[in-house]
Amino acid sequence: MTGYLQLNSGECFQGQWLTSAPADGIKGEIVFFTGMTGYQEVLTDPSYKDQIIVFTYPLIGNYGINEANFESKKPHVAGVIVYEAKQTAFHYEAQYSLIEYLEKWGIPMLGSIDTRAVVKKIRSLGTMPAVLSSSENKIEQDMTLPENHKVSKVTVFTPEQHGSGDQHIVLMDFGTKKSIVKSLVKRGCAVTVVPYNTSFEEVKKLKPDGVLLSNGPGDPKDLQSVLPTVKKLITHYPTLGICLGHQLAALALGANTNKLAFGHRGANHPVVDSVTGKVFMSSQNHSYVVDTHSIKDTGLTLRFTNLHDQSVEGLQHEKYPLQTVQFHPEANPGPAESEYIFDEFIETVKANNGRVFAYA
């Protein structure tokens, strides 16, 4: 059955539905992912909440969907655009095909689309609202995306316990990936995942040795209400911020964030570590970045830099035991070269030896 992708800029692309056609038009911000693999992790990453994802690699789905690589309990994307998707899966761990998985959750996938042309349009005009529909008629409805609190849709509602160990980490859940929790548990940590709006006093009662500010969807400036809590956590506990958590830490300490034209989404983004001098490839998924010039006089110092566009990829603080990264050190999907970030964080937690400190 014929389907259509219509962009806010006016272009219309014709394709074929690979899943059931949506009864009504599906609206979302259209973005693209450049990795050759990792589609299962992308679909279930809460940071993609309500977005229409274009996979740039021309063949998607050939190894199917397994039970091990989910980043959350369900997919979060609004829709999927591909050139070609396999009807069957060719991997011993595959439980079902990509098409079967998306059909199960009611996520529409449109195939036979010239994804190169779509991505060129996004790269030239930036990410934008788009509609998936079964009609080629010009969409008359307003494509403006509603302002909604995406983080509240992907956070846990009650605290969750994971793992056991000498170091207790409280993870503020803005839309965390399961592999972040796994990375901490693997390193001998007891992890308590709490809702994003948990107060400082409630976190303090849990007696953490360290705090992790997770990834998540949307504009960090939509979370102004949590910034005072984030600042208190940073000034009392060793803290690691990942992706959205990195941006929130910067905002809480007086820096600023901006939106990129088309974001960083893929598993091949080169980053340089100014401490080691080494360059590594990273897995990324974000639309917003910390403004380099805005960190002046905040106590924040630049540690990681993106070698494609020189954007901020990670920060440290002159006084607080704070470390932040814009990329994903848990590396799902993507290269695992940056997993040492977790090791550094745990070493900082151990060195603090459970002390609760407060800086003026």
C-alpha positions in Angstrom: 0.0 0.0 0.0 1.3 3.5 -0.9 2.3 5.9 1.8 3.7 9.4 2.0 6.2 11.3 4.0 5.5 15.0 4.0 8.0 17.5 5.4 7.2 20.9 6.9 9.3 22.4 4.2 6.8 21.3 1.5 8.5 18.2 0.0 6.5 15.0 -0.3 8.1 11.5 -0.7 6.2 8.5 -1.9 6.9 5.0 -0.5 5.3 1.7 0.5 3.9 0.8 3.9 5.9 -2.1 5.4 3.6 -2.2 8.4 -0.1 -1.5 8.6 -0.9 2.0 7.4 -1.7 4.4 10.3 -5.4 5.3 10.4 -4.5 9.0 10.8 -1.5 11.0 10.0 1.5 10.4 12.3 3.2 13.6 13.3 6.7 14.0 14.7 10.1 15.7 14.4 12.1 14.0 11.6 15.7 13.1 12.4 18.2 10.6 10.9 20.6 8.0 12.3 23.8 7.1 10.4 24.7 3.7 12.0 24.8 0.6 9.9 23.5 -1.5 12.9 21.9 -0.8 16.2 18.3 -0.2 15.0 16.9 -2.2 18.0 18.7 0.0 20.5 17.6 3.2 18.6 14.0 2.2 18.5 13.9 1.6 22.3 16.0 4.6 23.3 13.7 6.9 25.3 15.7 9.9 23.9 13.9 9.3 20.5 10.5 9.8 22.1 7.9 10.9 19.4 10.5 11.4 16.7 10.3 10.0 13.1 13.6 8.3 12.5 15.2 7.9 9.1 17.8 5.1 8.9 20.4 6.2 6.4 21.9 2.7 5.8 19.9 1.2 2.9 19.1 -2.2 4.4 17.6 -2.4 7.9 16.3 -5.4 9.8 18.5 -8.2 8.4 19.4 -9.6 11.9 16.0 -9.1 13.4 15.0 -8.3 17.0 16.3 -10.2 20.0 15.5 -10.2 23.7 18.8 -8.9 24.9 19.4 -5.5 23.3 16.3 -3.5 24.3 17.1 -0.2 25.9 13.6 0.0 27.4 10.4 -2.0 27.5 8.9 -0.6 24.3 9.8 1.5 21.2 9.5 5.2 21.6 9.8 6.5 18.0 6.7 7.9 16.3 7.5 6.3 13.0 10.3 4.8 10.9 11.6 5.6 7.4 13.8 3.2 5.4 14.9 2.4 1.9 14.5 -1.4 2.4 13.6 -3.6 5.4 13.9 -7.3 5.5 10.7 -9.3 6.0 12.7 -12.1 7.7 15.5 -12.2 10.3 18.9 -13.9 9.8 20.4 -14.3 13.3 20.3 -17.2 15.8 19.2 -14.8 18.6 16.4 -13.2 16.6 12.9 -13.7 18.1 11.0 -11.9 15.4 11.6 -9.6 12.5 11.8 -5.8 12.6 8.5 -5.5 10.8 6.8 -7.9 13.2 8.2 -5.9 16.2 7.0 -2.6 14.9 3.6 -4.1 13.9 3.2 -5.4 17.5 3.6 -1.9 18.9 1.7 0.0 16.2 4.7 1.9 15.0 4.4 2.7 11.2 7.3 2.0 8.9 7.5 3.4 5.4 9.9 1.8 2.9 11.0 2.4 -0.7 11.9 6.0 0.3 14.9 7.8 -1.2 16.5 8.2 2.2 19.5 10.0 0.8 17.2 12.8 -0.6 15.4 13.0 2.7 18.6 13.3 4.7 20.0 15.9 2.3 16.9 18.0 2.9 17.3 17.6 6.7 21.0 18.5 6.6 20.2 21.7 4.5 17.1 22.9 6.4 17.5 21.2 9.8 15.2 18.8 11.7 11.6 19.8 11.2 8.0 18.5 11.8 6.9 15.8 9.4 3.8 13.7 8.8 3.4 10.1 7.7 0.1 9.4 5.9 -1.7 7.4 3.3 -2.7 10.5 1.3 -0.6 12.5 -1.1 -2.9 15.5 -0.7 -1.1 18.4 0.9 -1.5 18.1 4.6 -3.7 21.0 5.7 -3.3 20.5 9.4 -0.8 22.6 11.3 2.5 20.7 11.4 3.7 22.5 14.5 4.6 19.9 17.1 2.9 20.2 20.4 4.9 21.4 23.4 4.8 18.4 25.7 6.9 17.2 28.6 8.5 14.2 27.0 10.6 13.3 30.1 7.5 12.8 32.2 6.4 10.1 29.7 9.6 8.0 29.9 10.8 8.3 33.5 10.1 5.6 36.2 7.1 6.4 38.5 8.6 4.7 41.6 12.2 3.9 42.6 13.7 0.8 41.2 16.6 -1.2 42.6 19.3 -2.9 40.5 22.4 -4.8 41.5 24.4 -4.9 44.7 27.8 -3.7 45.8 29.8 -1.3 48.0 29.0 1.8 45.9 25.4 3.0 45.9 24.5 5.2 42.9 21.3 7.1 42.6 20.3 7.5 39.0 18.0 10.4 38.2 15.9 9.0 35.4 15.2 11.5 32.6 14.7 8.7 30.2 17.6 6.4 30.9 18.8 3.5 28.7 18.9 0.1 30.3 22.5 -0.3 29.3 23.6 2.6 31.5 22.2 0.8 34.6 23.9 -2.4 33.4 27.2 -0.6 33.0 27.1 0.5 36.7 25.9 -2.9 38.0 28.7 -4.6 36.0 31.2 -2.4 37.9 29.9 -3.6 41.3 27.4 -0.8 42.1 24.0 -0.9 43.7 21.8 1.4 41.6 18.6 3.1 42.7 16.7 4.6 39.7 14.4 7.4 40.8 11.9 9.6 39.0 13.3 12.7 37.3 11.5 15.1 39.7 12.8 13.4 42.9 13.7 16.1 45.4 17.2 16.6 46.9 15.9 15.7 50.3 14.5 12.4 49.0 17.8 11.5 47.3 19.7 12.4 50.5 17.5 9.9 52.4 18.7 7.1 50.0 22.3 7.8 51.2 24.0 7.6 47.8 27.7 7.5 47.3 27.3 9.1 43.9 24.6 10.4 41.5 24.1 9.9 37.8 22.0 12.3 35.7 20.7 10.2 32.8 20.0 10.8 29.1 16.5 11.6 27.9 14.4 13.3 25.2 13.7 16.9 24.4 15.0 20.4 25.2 16.9 20.6 28.5 15.4 24.1 29.0 12.0 22.5 29.4 13.3 21.1 32.7 13.9 24.4 34.5 12.1 23.1 37.5 14.7 20.4 38.2 17.8 22.7 37.9 17.9 23.7 41.6 17.8 20.0 42.5 20.5 19.2 40.0 22.8 22.0 41.3 22.3 20.7 44.9 23.2 17.2 43.9 26.3 18.4 42.1 27.5 20.3 45.1 26.9 17.4 47.5 27.8 14.2 45.6 30.2 12.9 42.9 28.1 13.3 39.8 28.2 11.9 36.2 25.9 13.5 33.6 25.2 11.7 30.3 23.7 13.4 27.3 20.6 15.3 28.6 22.1 14.9 32.1 25.3 16.7 30.8 23.2 19.6 29.5 21.2 19.9 32.7 24.4 20.0 34.8 25.7 22.8 32.6 22.4 24.8 32.8 22.3 24.3 36.6 25.8 25.8 36.9 25.0 28.9 34.7 25.9 27.8 31.2 23.7 27.8 28.2 22.5 25.3 25.6 21.6 25.7 21.9 19.9 23.5 19.3 21.9 22.0 16.5 20.6 22.2 13.0 20.2 18.4 12.5 21.8 16.9 15.7 24.3 14.1 16.2 22.8 10.6 15.8 25.0 7.7 14.9 27.9 5.5 16.1 30.8 7.2 14.3 31.3 10.6 15.9 35.0 11.3 16.6 35.7 12.9 20.0 39.0 14.0 21.5 39.8 13.8 25.2 41.9 16.8 26.2 43.2 14.9 29.3 44.6 11.9 27.5 45.0 13.4 24.0 43.3 10.4 22.5 40.6 10.4 19.8 37.8 7.8 19.9 34.6 7.1 18.1 31.4 7.6 20.0 27.7 6.8 20.0 25.5 9.8 20.0 21.8 10.9 20.0 21.0 14.5 20.7 19.7 17.8 19.2 21.1 20.2 21.8 24.6 21.1 22.9 26.2 23.2 25.5 27.3 26.6 24.2 31.1 26.7 24.4 31.4 30.4 25.2 28.8 30.1 28.0 30.9 28.0 30.3 33.2 30.9 31.1 33.0 31.9 34.7 30.9 28.9 35.7 33.8 26.8 37.0 33.2 24.3 34.2 36.1 23.3 32.0 36.1 21.7 28.6 37.4 18.1 28.5 35.8 16.5 25.4 35.4 18.1 21.9 33.6 16.8 18.8 36.1 16.8 15.9 33.4 17.2 13.3 32.0 20.6 14.4 34.1 21.4 17.5 31.0 21.3 19.8 31.2 20.5 23.5 31.3 16.8 24.2 32.0 16.8 27.9 32.9 18.9 30.9 34.6 18.9 34.3 34.4 21.3 37.2 37.2 23.1 38.9 35.9 22.5 42.4 33.1 19.9 42.3 33.7 16.1 41.5 31.6 16.5 38.4 32.1 14.9 35.0 29.7 15.2 32.1 29.6 13.7 28.6 27.4 14.4 25.6 28.1 11.1 24.0 27.0 7.6 25.3 29.8 5.8 27.1 27.6 2.7 27.5 28.0 2.3 23.7 24.7 0.7 22.8 24.7 1.0 19.9 28.2 2.0 19.0 31.9 1.6 19.8 32.9 0.8 23.3 36.1 3.0 23.5 34.6 5.5 25.9 33.4 3.0 28.6 36.3 4.2 30.7 34.1 7.2 31.7 32.2 4.8 34.0 35.5 3.6 35.5 36.6 7.1 36.2 33.3 7.9 37.8 33.4 4.9 40.1 37.0 5.8 41.1 35.8 9.3 42.0 33.0 7.8 44.1 35.4 5.5 45.9 37.8 8.3 46.6 35.0 10.3 48.1 34.4 7.4 50.5 30.7 8.1 51.1 31.2 11.6 52.4 28.4 14.1 51.9 30.0 17.4 51.2 28.7 20.9 50.5 30.6 23.7 48.8 29.9 27.4 49.3 
